[in-house]
């Protein structure tokens, strides 16, 4: 998990640099950084499925993962949207997005 997170953070740096040079997500999708980001997002998706299916406790996951999940979603939103526009990609990361949006609203209300 720690090595996936470390690779994800490096991938985010590469993504931001790529975007700053007006590179497209399509071009970025051919890089190792893209693969690293996807691997970490898949871990968040799994947690989102667990929360939404009441396998994982929402309050416990929120307390531990809220900031990390929301930041990961914010930093990769264009990439997630790119993936969801691909054929057969519309359901990719929907649990992650759902939980991130719900937790964002919860955090705005100051709910723990």
C-alpha positions in Angstrom: 0.0 0.0 0.0 2.8 2.4 0.9 4.7 1.7 -2.3 1.5 2.2 -4.3 0.9 5.5 -2.6 4.5 6.6 -3.3 4.2 5.7 -7.0 0.8 7.5 -7.1 2.3 10.7 -5.7 5.1 10.6 -8.2 2.5 9.9 -10.9 0.6 13.0 -9.8 3.7 15.1 -10.2 4.2 13.7 -13.7 0.5 14.4 -14.5 0.7 18.0 -13.3 3.9 18.6 -15.3 2.3 17.1 -18.4 -0.8 19.2 -18.0 1.3 22.4 -17.4 2.8 21.7 -20.9 -0.7 21.4 -22.4 -0.3 17.7 -22.8 -3.4 15.7 -23.3 -4.7 13.0 -21.0 -4.7 10.7 -24.1 -0.9 11.2 -24.4 -0.5 10.8 -20.6 -2.4 7.5 -20.7 0.5 5.9 -22.5 2.9 6.5 -19.6 4.0 4.4 -16.6 2.8 7.2 -14.3 -0.8 6.7 -15.7 -0.5 3.0 -14.7 0.7 3.9 -11.2 -2.2 6.4 -10.7 -4.7 3.9 -11.9 -3.4 1.2 -9.5 -3.8 3.5 -6.5 -7.2 4.8 -7.7 -8.4 1.1 -7.9 -7.5 0.7 -4.2 -9.8 3.7 -3.4 -12.5 2.2 -5.7 -12.3 -1.0 -3.7 -12.8 1.0 -0.4 -15.6 2.9 -2.0 -17.4 -0.4 -2.9 -16.9 -1.6 0.6 -18.4 1.6 2.1 -21.3 1.7 -0.3 -22.1 -1.9 0.2 -21.9 -1.5 4.0 -19.0 -3.9 4.2 -16.7 -1.2 5.6 -18.0 1.3 8.2 -18.5 4.7 6.6 -17.6 6.6 9.7 -14.4 4.6 10.3 -13.3 5.0 6.6 -14.2 8.7 6.6 -12.1 9.3 9.7 -9.1 7.5 8.2 -9.4 8.1 4.5 -11.5 11.3 4.0 -8.7 13.8 3.2 -6.7 11.3 1.1 -9.6 10.1 -1.0 -10.9 13.6 -1.6 -7.4 14.8 -2.6 -6.8 11.8 -4.9 -10.1 12.5 -6.6 -9.4 16.2 -7.0 -6.0 15.7 -8.4 -7.1 13.0 -10.9 -10.5 14.2 -11.9 -9.6 14.9 -15.5 -8.0 11.5 -15.8 -11.1 9.8 -14.2 -13.4 11.6 -16.6 -11.2 10.6 -19.5 -11.4 6.9 -18.5 -15.2 7.1 -18.0 -15.6 8.5 -21.6 -13.8 5.4 -23.0 -15.9 2.5 -24.3 -16.8 0.3 -21.4 -15.4 2.9 -19.0 -18.5 4.7 -17.8 -18.7 2.6 -14.6 -15.0 2.9 -13.8 -14.3 4.6 -10.4 -18.0 5.4 -9.9 -17.8 4.2 -6.2 -14.7 6.3 -5.6 -16.4 9.4 -7.1 -19.6 8.8 -5.2 -17.8 8.5 -1.8 -15.5 11.4 -2.6 -18.5 13.7 -3.4 -20.5 12.5 -0.4 -17.5 13.0 1.9 -16.8 16.4 0.5 -20.3 17.5 1.5 -19.9 15.9 4.9 -16.7 17.7 5.5 -18.3 21.0 4.5 -20.9 20.5 7.2 -18.1 19.7 9.7 -19.5 16.3 10.3 -17.1 13.7 11.7 
